[in-house]
Amino acid sequence: MTPARLHLTSGETLRTLMRWAPNGSSLTIRELADAVGVSKSKIEALLSEERPTVTRELAARICAALDVRQNALFFEPLPTPTGVGSSSGRRTP
């Protein structure tokens, strides 16, 4: 079983928080990527919401770098009920 991933609330919120970084200046995509130990493309994918999920550990590192609470940027999605979205090809009468 894979560990639950957290969803980014909004790419625009992340971008805004990067502009208001804790040290009083804005963080570039590269600077945030280096600070949290991921590639620049991972941060770009978060900002564009192309890949809006991260591990709990990465969410914690991003929030620490931006000095914000985790629930300001990420949320845990509700579990999908069993069978929803499955495509077995069978129809129930």
CNS distance restraints for C-alpha pairs under 8 A (distance, minus, plus):
assign (resid   3 and name CA) (resid  55 and name CA) 7.72 0.50 0.50
assign (resid   4 and name CA) (resid  55 and name CA) 7.15 0.50 0.50
assign (resid   4 and name CA) (resid  56 and name CA) 7.65 0.50 0.50
assign (resid   4 and name CA) (resid  76 and name CA) 7.71 0.50 0.50
assign (resid   5 and name CA) (resid  53 and name CA) 5.87 0.50 0.50
assign (resid   5 and name CA) (resid  54 and name CA) 5.37 0.50 0.50
assign (resid   5 and name CA) (resid  55 and name CA) 4.79 0.50 0.50
assign (resid   5 and name CA) (resid  56 and name CA) 6.29 0.50 0.50
assign (resid   5 and name CA) (resid  76 and name CA) 7.06 0.50 0.50
assign (resid   6 and name CA) (resid  53 and name CA) 5.35 0.50 0.50
assign (resid   6 and name CA) (resid  54 and name CA) 5.44 0.50 0.50
assign (resid   6 and name CA) (resid  55 and name CA) 6.14 0.50 0.50
assign (resid   6 and name CA) (resid  56 and name CA) 6.28 0.50 0.50
assign (resid   6 and name CA) (resid  59 and name CA) 7.30 0.50 0.50
assign (resid   6 and name CA) (resid  74 and name CA) 5.87 0.50 0.50
assign (resid   6 and name CA) (resid  75 and name CA) 5.49 0.50 0.50
assign (resid   6 and name CA) (resid  76 and name CA) 4.89 0.50 0.50
assign (resid   6 and name CA) (resid  77 and name CA) 6.99 0.50 0.50
assign (resid   7 and name CA) (resid  52 and name CA) 5.61 0.50 0.50
assign (resid   7 and name CA) (resid  53 and name CA) 4.43 0.50 0.50
assign (resid   7 and name CA) (resid  54 and name CA) 6.64 0.50 0.50
assign (resid   7 and name CA) (resid  74 and name CA) 5.27 0.50 0.50
assign (resid   7 and name CA) (resid  75 and name CA) 5.30 0.50 0.50
assign (resid   7 and name CA) (resid  76 and name CA) 6.19 0.50 0.50
assign (resid   7 and name CA) (resid  77 and name CA) 6.88 0.50 0.50
assign (resid   8 and name CA) (resid  46 and name CA) 7.36 0.50 0.50
assign (resid   8 and name CA) (resid  49 and name CA) 7.84 0.50 0.50
assign (resid   8 and name CA) (resid  52 and name CA) 5.33 0.50 0.50
assign (resid   8 and name CA) (resid  53 and name CA) 6.08 0.50 0.50
assign (resid   8 and name CA) (resid  54 and name CA) 7.82 0.50 0.50
assign (resid   8 and name CA) (resid  73 and name CA) 5.73 0.50 0.50
assign (resid   8 and name CA) (resid  74 and name CA) 4.49 0.50 0.50
assign (resid   8 and name CA) (resid  75 and name CA) 6.58 0.50 0.50
assign (resid   9 and name CA) (resid  13 and name CA) 7.44 0.50 0.50
assign (resid   9 and name CA) (resid  72 and name CA) 7.78 0.50 0.50
assign (resid   9 and name CA) (resid  73 and name CA) 5.39 0.50 0.50
assign (resid   9 and name CA) (resid  74 and name CA) 5.31 0.50 0.50
assign (resid   9 and name CA) (resid  75 and name CA) 6.60 0.50 0.50
assign (resid  10 and name CA) (resid  14 and name CA) 6.51 0.50 0.50
assign (resid  10 and name CA) (resid  47 and name CA) 7.81 0.50 0.50
assign (resid  10 and name CA) (resid  49 and name CA) 7.47 0.50 0.50
assign (resid  10 and name CA) (resid  73 and name CA) 7.19 0.50 0.50
assign (resid  11 and name CA) (resid  15 and name CA) 6.20 0.50 0.50
assign (resid  11 and name CA) (resid  46 and name CA) 6.24 0.50 0.50
assign (resid  11 and name CA) (resid  47 and name CA) 4.24 0.50 0.50
assign (resid  11 and name CA) (resid  48 and name CA) 5.99 0.50 0.50
assign (resid  11 and name CA) (resid  49 and name CA) 5.86 0.50 0.50
assign (resid  12 and name CA) (resid  16 and name CA) 6.12 0.50 0.50
assign (resid  12 and name CA) (resid  47 and name CA) 6.86 0.50 0.50
assign (resid  13 and name CA) (resid  17 and name CA) 6.21 0.50 0.50
assign (resid  13 and name CA) (resid  73 and name CA) 7.18 0.50 0.50
assign (resid  14 and name CA) (resid  18 and name CA) 6.18 0.50 0.50
assign (resid  14 and name CA) (resid  47 and name CA) 6.75 0.50 0.50
assign (resid  14 and name CA) (resid  73 and name CA) 6.85 0.50 0.50
assign (resid  15 and name CA) (resid  19 and name CA) 6.44 0.50 0.50
assign (resid  15 and name CA) (resid  47 and name CA) 6.69 0.50 0.50
assign (resid  16 and name CA) (resid  20 and name CA) 6.52 0.50 0.50
assign (resid  17 and name CA) (resid  21 and name CA) 6.17 0.50 0.50
assign (resid  17 and name CA) (resid  66 and name CA) 6.72 0.50 0.50
assign (resid  18 and name CA) (resid  26 and name CA) 5.60 0.50 0.50
assign (resid  18 and name CA) (resid  27 and name CA) 5.13 0.50 0.50
assign (resid  18 and name CA) (resid  28 and name CA) 7.18 0.50 0.50
assign (resid  18 and name CA) (resid  32 and name CA) 7.94 0.50 0.50
assign (resid  18 and name CA) (resid  66 and name CA) 6.87 0.50 0.50
assign (resid  19 and name CA) (resid  25 and name CA) 6.92 0.50 0.50
assign (resid  19 and name CA) (resid  26 and name CA) 4.10 0.50 0.50
assign (resid  19 and name CA) (resid  27 and name CA) 6.15 0.50 0.50
assign (resid  20 and name CA) (resid  24 and name CA) 6.43 0.50 0.50
assign (resid  20 and name CA) (resid  25 and name CA) 6.38 0.50 0.50
assign (resid  20 and name CA) (resid  26 and name CA) 5.49 0.50 0.50
assign (resid  20 and name CA) (resid  27 and name CA) 7.87 0.50 0.50
assign (resid  21 and name CA) (resid  25 and name CA) 5.70 0.50 0.50
assign (resid  21 and name CA) (resid  26 and name CA) 5.17 0.50 0.50
assign (resid  21 and name CA) (resid  27 and name CA) 6.14 0.50 0.50
assign (resid  21 and name CA) (resid  66 and name CA) 5.67 0.50 0.50
assign (resid  21 and name CA) (resid  67 and name CA) 7.72 0.50 0.50
assign (resid  22 and name CA) (resid  65 and name CA) 7.96 0.50 0.50
assign (resid  22 and name CA) (resid  66 and name CA) 6.12 0.50 0.50
assign (resid  22 and name CA) (resid  67 and name CA) 6.20 0.50 0.50
assign (resid  27 and name CA) (resid  31 and name CA) 5.80 0.50 0.50
assign (resid  27 and name CA) (resid  32 and name CA) 6.15 0.50 0.50
assign (resid  28 and name CA) (resid  32 and name CA) 6.27 0.50 0.50
assign (resid  29 and name CA) (resid  33 and name CA) 6.10 0.50 0.50
assign (resid  29 and name CA) (resid  40 and name CA) 6.22 0.50 0.50
assign (resid  29 and name CA) (resid  43 and name CA) 6.41 0.50 0.50
assign (resid  29 and name CA) (resid  44 and name CA) 7.04 0.50 0.50
assign (resid  30 and name CA) (resid  34 and name CA) 6.08 0.50 0.50
assign (resid  30 and name CA) (resid  39 and name CA) 7.96 0.50 0.50
assign (resid  30 and name CA) (resid  40 and name CA) 5.43 0.50 0.50
assign (resid  31 and name CA) (resid  35 and name CA) 6.05 0.50 0.50
assign (resid  32 and name CA) (resid  36 and name CA) 6.23 0.50 0.50
assign (resid  32 and name CA) (resid  43 and name CA) 7.68 0.50 0.50
assign (resid  32 and name CA) (resid  62 and name CA) 7.62 0.50 0.50
assign (resid  32 and name CA) (resid  65 and name CA) 7.35 0.50 0.50
assign (resid  33 and name CA) (resid  37 and name CA) 5.84 0.50 0.50
assign (resid  33 and name CA) (resid  38 and name CA) 5.08 0.50 0.50
assign (resid  33 and name CA) (resid  39 and name CA) 5.65 0.50 0.50
assign (resid  33 and name CA) (resid  40 and name CA) 5.30 0.50 0.50
assign (resid  33 and name CA) (resid  42 and name CA) 7.73 0.50 0.50
assign (resid  33 and name CA) (resid  43 and name CA) 6.27 0.50 0.50
assign (resid  34 and name CA) (resid  38 and name CA) 6.44 0.50 0.50
assign (resid  34 and name CA) (resid  39 and name CA) 7.42 0.50 0.50
assign (resid  34 and name CA) (resid  40 and name CA) 7.86 0.50 0.50
assign (resid  35 and name CA) (resid  65 and name CA) 6.73 0.50 0.50
assign (resid  36 and name CA) (resid  58 and name CA) 7.15 0.50 0.50
assign (resid  36 and name CA) (resid  61 and name CA) 5.51 0.50 0.50
assign (resid  36 and name CA) (resid  62 and name CA) 6.00 0.50 0.50
assign (resid  36 and name CA) (resid  65 and name CA) 7.12 0.50 0.50
assign (resid  38 and name CA) (resid  42 and name CA) 6.54 0.50 0.50
assign (resid  38 and name CA) (resid  43 and name CA) 7.64 0.50 0.50
assign (resid  39 and name CA) (resid  43 and name CA) 6.94 0.50 0.50
assign (resid  40 and name CA) (resid  44 and name CA) 6.27 0.50 0.50
assign (resid  41 and name CA) (resid  45 and name CA) 6.01 0.50 0.50
assign (resid  42 and name CA) (resid  46 and name CA) 6.32 0.50 0.50
assign (resid  42 and name CA) (resid  51 and name CA) 7.96 0.50 0.50
assign (resid  43 and name CA) (resid  47 and name CA) 6.19 0.50 0.50
assign (resid  44 and name CA) (resid  48 and name CA) 6.18 0.50 0.50
assign (resid  45 and name CA) (resid  49 and name CA) 5.81 0.50 0.50
assign (resid  45 and name CA) (resid  50 and name CA) 5.07 0.50 0.50
assign (resid  45 and name CA) (resid  51 and name CA) 5.24 0.50 0.50
assign (resid  45 and name CA) (resid  52 and name CA) 7.13 0.50 0.50
assign (resid  46 and name CA) (resid  50 and name CA) 6.40 0.50 0.50
assign (resid  46 and name CA) (resid  51 and name CA) 5.58 0.50 0.50
assign (resid  46 and name CA) (resid  52 and name CA) 5.08 0.50 0.50
assign (resid  46 and name CA) (resid  53 and name CA) 7.51 0.50 0.50
assign (resid  47 and name CA) (resid  52 and name CA) 7.96 0.50 0.50
assign (resid  54 and name CA) (resid  58 and name CA) 6.12 0.50 0.50
assign (resid  54 and name CA) (resid  59 and name CA) 6.21 0.50 0.50
assign (resid  55 and name CA) (resid  59 and name CA) 6.22 0.50 0.50
assign (resid  56 and name CA) (resid  60 and name CA) 6.17 0.50 0.50
assign (resid  57 and name CA) (resid  61 and name CA) 6.34 0.50 0.50
assign (resid  58 and name CA) (resid  62 and name CA) 6.14 0.50 0.50
assign (resid  59 and name CA) (resid  63 and name CA) 6.14 0.50 0.50
assign (resid  59 and name CA) (resid  70 and name CA) 6.90 0.50 0.50
assign (resid  59 and name CA) (resid  74 and name CA) 7.14 0.50 0.50
assign (resid  60 and name CA) (resid  64 and name CA) 6.06 0.50 0.50
assign (resid  60 and name CA) (resid  70 and name CA) 6.51 0.50 0.50
assign (resid  61 and name CA) (resid  65 and name CA) 6.15 0.50 0.50
assign (resid  62 and name CA) (resid  66 and name CA) 6.28 0.50 0.50
assign (resid  63 and name CA) (resid  67 and name CA) 5.65 0.50 0.50
assign (resid  63 and name CA) (resid  68 and name CA) 5.13 0.50 0.50
assign (resid  63 and name CA) (resid  69 and name CA) 6.20 0.50 0.50
assign (resid  63 and name CA) (resid  70 and name CA) 5.76 0.50 0.50
assign (resid  63 and name CA) (resid  73 and name CA) 7.56 0.50 0.50
assign (resid  64 and name CA) (resid  68 and name CA) 6.52 0.50 0.50
assign (resid  64 and name CA) (resid  69 and name CA) 7.96 0.50 0.50
assign (resid  68 and name CA) (resid  72 and name CA) 6.64 0.50 0.50
assign (resid  68 and name CA) (resid  73 and name CA) 7.98 0.50 0.50
assign (resid  69 and name CA) (resid  73 and name CA) 7.48 0.50 0.50
assign (resid  70 and name CA) (resid  74 and name CA) 5.85 0.50 0.50
assign (resid  70 and name CA) (resid  75 and name CA) 7.96 0.50 0.50
assign (resid  71 and name CA) (resid  75 and name CA) 5.98 0.50 0.50
assign (resid  80 and name CA) (resid  84 and name CA) 6.70 0.50 0.50
